């Protein structure tokens, strides 16, 4: 079988080694006579998978004491509402950094729950950059400051996280978690859907400081309380067991590659191939994001016309490339270079871009 050059934005590439390992264990998991999907989430085998996934996350991200790692359902989109339900306090607004489509969705949901303020916005720049520290104005009484660390649609990424001046910093890291080292102690909470850098869709990681979940409002249903899932080690209800198992395998793969710091260098190397193809094209390709806000996970670019972009997508698909069409809301082109995208795929794309320019420049 020939593997596609997979640049999908999500669900996205999963390491081939992980897929092969899951394939080997699919029908009979560790001699149990059944698949991991068939066994009780109360069984010893599954509890080991659940605990191992949480422990690997703690190890790879060097999560300090005082945090819970939760494995939840509903995707990051559920967290847009679950976060303010648990952490918004009367008279203390949620402050949001407005950097694009995903930040806007988080803001829209939070407004339904309670009071919100925009701490900073780059809307006037078509969300093609992230704001500087000096642009972010946080109310002293804010319940938290929320940001989207990487905007997949615009292709922008925080190169450094802002100082939240004592207010809990909350980050949606769905599209760049485990792509680079970070200081978890800087954050009150981090959440991320799995389907970009962690595995398949179906499970969402939440890393939350213990003190933030101790006093959730009494009216929140049990399933929407972080404390419910923290007390039960994410086994309050039937979990997305196969997705959690796949996350465990991906985390083991990351560890085998030398951890997050090694992946950061790997990601920079392969992403540079494509950004260089853009920057050295003498204007044939035009990068969308401001250079100082460029994402290492999602590379967005344009050509001189929509007709030429359609031709690029058509011919790239004929050559085995998948997922290079930009998001429907903004058009253009996009290459998502998550952790599991091989260097060879990025080399092939850079070569295709050079060849396409020769034919159409």
Buried (B, 14 or more C-beta within 10 A) or exposed (E): EEEBBBBBBBBBBBBEBBBEBBEEBEEEBEEBEEBBEEBEBEBEBBBEBBBBBBBBBBEBBEBEEEBBBBBBBBBBBBBBBBBBBBBBBEEBBBBBBBBBBBBBBBBEBBEEBBBBBEBBBBEEBEBBBBBEEEEBEBBEEBBBBBBBBBBBBBBBBBEEBBEBEEBBBBBBBBBBBBBBBBEBEEBBBBBBBBBBBBBBBBBBBBBBBEEBBEEBEEEBEEEBBBBBBBEEBBBBEEBBBBBBBBBBBBBBBBEEBEBBEEBBEBBEEBBBBBBEBBBEBEEBBBBBBBEEBBBBBBBBBBBEEEEBBEBBBEBBBEEBBBBBBBBEEBBBBBBBBBBBBBEEBBBBBBEBBBEBBEEEE
